[in-house]
Amino acid sequence: MLHQEALSRRARWAGGEQVITQLMAKALANPKLVSLAAGFTDQQTLPVDPTRKALEILWSDPARALAALQYGTTIGYGPLRELLLQRMCEADGRSAAEMNVSVDQVVVTAGSNVFLFLVADTLLDPGDVVLCGAPSYFVFLGLLANLGVQAVGVETDQQGLIPEAVEEELARRAESGDLHRIKAIYAVSYYDNPSSVTIPAQRRAALVELAKRYSGDHRIRIFEDTAYRELRYWGEDTPSMRSFDRQGDTVVVAGTFSKSFSPGIRVGWGVLPRDLVEPVLSLKGNIDFGSPNFSQYLMHTVLTESLLDDHLERIRASYREKISAMMEAADQFLAPIDGVDWIRPTGGLYVWLRLPEAIDSGLDGPLFDRAVEEGVLYVPGVYCYPSQSRVLPRNMIRLSFGVPSCEEIRYGVEALGRAIRQVV
Amino acid sequence: MLHQEALSRRARWAGGEQVITQLMAKALANPKLVSLAAGFTDQQTLPVDPTRKALEILWSDPARALAALQYGTTIGYGPLRELLLQRMCEADGRSAAEMNVSVDQVVVTAGSNVFLFLVADTLLDPGDVVLCGAPSYFVFLGLLANLGVQAVGVETDQQGLIPEAVEEELARRAESGDLHRIKAIYAVSYYDNPSSVTIPAQRRAALVELAKRYSGDHRIRIFEDTAYRELRYWGEDTPSMRSFDRQGDTVVVAGTFSKSFSPGIRVGWGVLPRDLVEPVLSLKGNIDFGSPNFSQYLMHTVLTESLLDDHLERIRASYREKISAMMEAADQFLAPIDGVDWIRPTGGLYVWLRLPEAIDSGLDGPLFDRAVEEGVLYVPGVYCYPSQSRVLPRNMIRLSFGVPSCEEIRYGVEALGRAIRQVV
């Protein structure tokens, strides 16, 4: 219908249908399907009452209600940005001065994905390289594809990105003379999507040091995606990668209320190195002419009324039950199958599962249709690997426990066990 | 501080500070300043009560409240898209079948600027050409600059884009062999920003016909920006340019609730030709992973509860008073000055004013600082001209009557008159 040449290069790079769209089309084959695929938040624990309360409080002050309905600024609502910065500093146990950061570096967007896009669009040209874990968050990989940027996969383990593997890639590029193409390292630093692992403090320090040491005429930035930081169910919090960047010139932090509060309200944010504030805002103003102001006032009220932390307690308890249900079902239905194992998550929304090596978990492999027939939908792991990845295992799958109930989780994992046994 | 080479080409194309930022910095010089610069909507008539009512109704249905807080789809909330399409068809007095359009072609975004960006990013490569009126909406010109696209200015008059001037440009390009670089024609078809003119039906038909006739291997699209359609104070509505595109393959319509209801809620939309739906959504999913769902549910409720049309009556009455105040003040304080004239608006938010030819109205010219001293801020017309424009008059200014009160408008226009007299 449409000549591909009629599209921009960027649109062609963006490729065709999204993975999720394809999965959904497949899912229609079985209406009784349990989806362990979508990384959505739990529908049942969405903050209906806290939001109502915040709206009532916001609307009780006519001047604030008016301001919320008017245009905001490109950078976002000041008092909200103050609180966001304060929360980050508190979580990291450092003052803003110690973090070498000020509120002028905090930008609000309609979801953190938009923030990551703006930063990427500001820094990356076609042909540039971003080092990503293998595996990585697939929507970010899609975003890089849009920009004609090469996503180069770096080895990971149960502690996320391996600094030695990152250094190996940096050193090789330095030797071959194209280090200058490496513009950034991307990591979901807490409860990664899809692998669920959190990068420990020592590795964070090492990665920041590497980025600085290999920075030449241009800086190598670290894009630290903290989307799941608040979804911690067991164990201690870890200081952000940003807290290891004393000069504040290397790490770009992205955060969001989509996981911790509500994806429908859709407020994300980011903390920029000083030198990127002006170019990112210049681009942002032309693209969105300001993010929704109303939702920023709403989230500001949620924070000032202490409605977020109460809600977080509630959803952590709920997700803790769900992940426990998934682990219990996996122990019962999957562990007995030779060659199946997984990382036990302590936070986030995902379980990253390894199947026997011979099994191709992809949409065109034998397992996927069998799983749908048995009643369960998953994300084939292959979509989570950067386009340039030395490893590309076909036997990984991502399960999510965010949306389904404990019963559905149990049903889905059991169905998956049946499907795997049929193709082993 | 930052090496320009460290930025992407797009960021460099985006250029430095935004016009508005520069204006605001200048404005700080006089705190008693009346701003006739910002194109914002009137703060006093923002829909505090209708929004409260819609929120109460939305929150009275727990299932809908939950859904509003969850992720939506990339294309946007279905029932809202249905209503948007219905409203467009009703305004144009045609059925969807006659318009050759279906709801699958309607996309919702966080403001129509984002929609225009997504379409532009889908269709335009660096070096491509978009024909724009001279003058044109400056944020859209900035967006084209981001993309490395050439904005070529075409002559306009009191009826907007002149079809003969558009054809001349098309014919010249056809002759020189680079017609293929012209990818689109951009027009704010109702109460233009900044010129306030509405393109009459006959010209709309002629422009659509031209775009089709000169379309070769690729289509020349018309980007029809209808942001101000609802802000009609006198006279009849005009059918959209889209209604003259019987095949529906040429005109891309962008619309928004930012002017008609609330810019803070920030819901925009667009209607795409069929062949652009999939590529635009593919890009959109990677960039924003869905627009805010909550605001879409809110605007859907505003529409189903008939809260928009009542509100529109109210703001039309208020803006009618404001534009009358501005015209009265202009007749009194500006008309007597030789060489000053303007187009009398029948809708929208702007007055496009011509000064004596010798006066440079730019930030570095003699008038601007004088006007600030006298107590009024305006937008220098020079920012509203495409980068490649055969005409680039320095003596135009844009005034807006959206935000100030009638008293402030009178004060501001009188101050402007004093400033002009000092530099004549």
Interface residues (C-beta under 8 A of the other chain):
Chain A: M1 L2 H3 E5 A6 L7 S8 R9 R10 A11 A14 G15 G16 E17 Q18 I20 F40 T41 Q43 Q44 L46 P47 V48 T51 R52 L55 W59 P62 A65 L66 A67 A68 L69 Q70 Y71 G72 T74 A110 G111 N113 V114 F117 D121 T122 L123 L124 D125 D128 V139 G142 L143 A145 N146 D217 H218 R219 S258 S262 P263 G264 I265 R266 R274 D275 L276 E278 P279 L281 S282 L283 G285 N286 I287 D288 F289 G290 S291 P292 N293 F294 S295 Y297
Chain B: M1 L2 H3 E5 A6 L7 S8 R9 R10 A11 A14 G15 G16 E17 Q18 I20 F40 T41 Q43 Q44 L46 P47 V48 T51 R52 L55 W59 P62 A65 L66 A67 A68 L69 Q70 Y71 G72 T74 A110 G111 N113 V114 F117 D121 T122 L123 L124 D125 D128 V139 G142 L143 A145 N146 D217 H218 R219 S258 S262 P263 G264 I265 R266 R274 D275 L276 E278 P279 L281 S282 L283 G285 N286 I287 D288 F289 G290 S291 P292 N293 F294 S295 Y297
